[in-house]
């Protein structure tokens, strides 16, 4: 009898699991979902996300999860919908390594950056970070916001990319105010990239002589 009961129980659990199994989406469904994301069609996204398509599915065209794509496209209503959805992984990366927070910083979208930080998005990760993007674009408000939430001021990009810090990018792009902000928040001016150049030398090479002078520190 115990064996029969065990077998019956196992069959019951298997039946329940089968009843709740979700069929994988078809290529057409995936395509429709990501088209809705791009078009800021929150109604369609709401109907499909979780029920038909996983919120963290990567778009076959471009390799981005829905949230990263929505932020890149400025799809406001879909962004809000995905942030409300409990299955959305804020740290899900695109194939190029971008997270939602990195994309929001790249797009200089302070409102979305704030929303992501409020939801607990991570500001630090190995390699490229949101602060790199904010520094390169010269967005002082976002840079300040990220640092206030614990962003590493001297985060280093992957060595194959040059091992750049946010300060080096600000120097290269001539974002003087952002460079000063980073220094004021503790950025190390003597760090060197893979070519052996400091932020001051990078600024000099880019023709940013005044900024180069500001970033030059006496030899120790």
C-alpha positions in Angstrom: 0.0 0.0 0.0 2.7 2.6 0.8 4.3 2.0 -2.6 0.9 2.4 -4.4 0.3 5.6 -2.5 3.7 6.9 -3.3 3.2 6.1 -7.0 -0.2 7.8 -7.0 1.2 10.9 -5.3 4.0 11.0 -7.9 1.5 10.8 -10.7 -0.6 13.5 -9.2 2.4 15.9 -8.9 3.4 15.1 -12.5 -0.1 15.9 -13.7 -0.1 19.2 -11.8 3.3 20.2 -13.2 2.1 19.3 -16.7 -1.0 21.4 -16.3 1.1 24.5 -15.4 3.9 23.9 -17.9 4.4 26.8 -20.3 5.1 26.1 -23.9 8.2 27.8 -25.3 7.2 30.8 -27.4 7.3 30.5 -31.2 9.7 32.7 -33.2 6.7 34.6 -34.3 5.6 35.3 -30.8 9.1 36.4 -29.8 9.2 38.7 -32.8 5.8 40.2 -31.9 6.8 40.7 -28.3 10.0 42.6 -29.2 8.2 44.6 -31.8 5.7 45.7 -29.1 8.6 46.7 -26.9 10.1 48.9 -29.6 6.7 50.4 -30.4 6.0 51.2 -26.7 2.9 49.0 -26.9 2.6 48.4 -23.1 -0.8 46.6 -23.5 0.7 43.9 -25.7 3.8 43.6 -23.6 1.6 43.2 -20.5 -0.4 40.4 -22.0 2.6 38.5 -23.3 5.3 39.0 -20.6 5.5 36.0 -18.3 2.5 34.3 -20.0 4.0 33.8 -23.5 7.5 35.2 -23.4 10.0 35.4 -20.5 10.7 38.9 -19.4 14.4 38.3 -19.7 14.4 36.7 -23.2 17.1 38.1 -25.5 15.9 39.6 -28.7 17.3 37.5 -31.6 17.9 40.7 -33.4 20.5 42.6 -31.4 20.7 40.3 -28.4 19.1 42.7 -25.9 16.6 41.8 -23.2 13.3 43.7 -23.3 14.2 46.2 -20.6 17.5 47.2 -22.2 15.8 47.5 -25.6 12.9 49.6 -24.2 15.4 52.0 -22.6 17.4 52.3 -25.8 14.2 53.0 -27.7 12.8 55.4 -25.1 9.7 53.2 -24.8 8.4 54.9 -21.6 5.3 52.9 -21.0 7.0 49.6 -21.7 9.8 50.5 -19.3 7.3 51.1 -16.5 5.5 47.9 -17.4 8.7 45.8 -17.2 9.8 47.5 -14.0 6.4 46.5 -12.4 6.7 42.9 -13.6 8.1 40.7 -10.8 10.0 38.5 -13.3 12.1 41.2 -14.8 15.8 40.8 -14.0 17.4 44.2 -13.8 20.9 42.7 -14.2 20.1 40.7 -17.3 22.8 41.7 -19.8 22.7 42.1 -23.5 25.2 40.1 -25.5 27.5 43.2 -25.5 27.4 43.3 -21.7 25.1 46.3 -21.3 22.7 46.2 -18.4 19.5 48.3 -18.1 21.4 50.8 -15.9 24.3 51.1 -18.3 21.9 51.8 -21.2 20.0 54.4 -19.2 23.3 56.2 -18.4 24.3 55.9 -22.0 21.0 57.5 -23.1 21.4 60.2 -20.4 18.0 59.2 -19.0 18.1 60.4 -15.4 14.5 59.5 -14.7 15.1 55.8 -15.7 18.4 55.8 -13.8 16.6 56.9 -10.7 13.9 54.3 -11.2 16.4 51.5 -11.6 18.4 52.5 -8.6 15.2 52.7 -6.5 14.5 49.1 -7.6 18.0 48.0 -6.5 19.9 47.9 -9.8 23.6 47.3 -9.2 25.9 50.2 -10.0 29.2 48.1 -10.0 30.3 45.2 -12.1 33.5 44.0 -13.6 34.5 45.9 -16.7 32.4 48.6 -18.2 30.0 50.3 -15.8 27.2 52.9 -16.0 29.6 55.5 -14.6 31.9 55.0 -17.6 29.0 55.9 -19.9 27.9 58.9 -17.8 31.5 60.2 -17.7 31.9 59.8 -21.5 28.7 61.6 -22.2 29.4 64.3 -19.6 26.2 63.8 -17.7 27.2 65.3 -14.3 23.8 64.6 -12.7 23.8 60.9 -13.5 27.5 60.6 -12.6 26.8 62.2 -9.2 23.8 60.0 -8.7 25.7 56.8 -9.5 28.6 57.8 -7.2 26.1 58.6 -4.4 24.8 55.1 -4.8 28.2 53.5 -4.4 29.6 53.5 -8.0 33.4 52.9 -8.0 35.0 56.1 -9.2 38.1 54.3 -10.5 36.3 51.3 -12.2 38.5 50.0 -15.0 37.1 48.8 -18.3 38.3 45.4 -19.7 42.0 45.4 -20.7 41.3 44.5 -24.3 39.3 47.8 -24.5 42.2 49.8 -23.0 41.6 49.6 -19.2 39.9 53.1 -19.1 38.6 54.7 -15.9 35.6 57.0 -16.1 38.0 60.0 -15.6 40.0 58.9 -18.6 36.9 58.9 -20.7 35.8 62.3 -19.5 39.3 63.6 -20.3 39.3 62.0 -23.8 35.8 63.4 -24.6 36.6 66.9 -23.2 34.0 66.7 -20.5 35.8 69.1 -18.2 33.0 69.5 -15.6 32.6 65.8 -15.3 36.3 65.2 -15.0 36.4 67.8 -12.2 33.5 66.1 -10.5 35.2 62.7 -10.6 38.4 64.2 -9.2 36.4 65.9 -6.4 34.8 62.5 -5.6 38.1 60.8 -5.3 39.2 59.7 -8.8 42.8 58.7 -9.0 44.6 61.0 -11.6 47.8 58.9 -11.7 46.2 55.6 -12.9 47.3 54.5 -16.4 45.5 52.6 -19.2 47.0 49.7 -21.1 49.0 52.2 -23.2 50.6 53.7 -20.1 48.7 57.0 -20.3 47.1 58.9 -17.4 43.9 60.9 -17.7 46.1 64.1 -18.1 48.0 62.6 -21.0 44.8 61.4 -22.6 43.4 64.9 -22.4 46.6 66.3 -23.9 46.5 63.9 -26.8 42.8 64.9 -27.4 43.8 68.5 -27.6 42.3 69.4 -24.2 45.3 71.3 -22.9 43.6 73.2 -20.1 42.0 70.0 -18.7 45.3 68.2 -19.1 47.0 70.9 -16.9 44.3 70.6 -14.3 44.7 66.8 -14.1 48.5 66.9 -14.0 49.9 66.0 -10.6 53.5 66.5 -9.4 55.6 63.4 -9.6 56.1 61.7 -6.3 
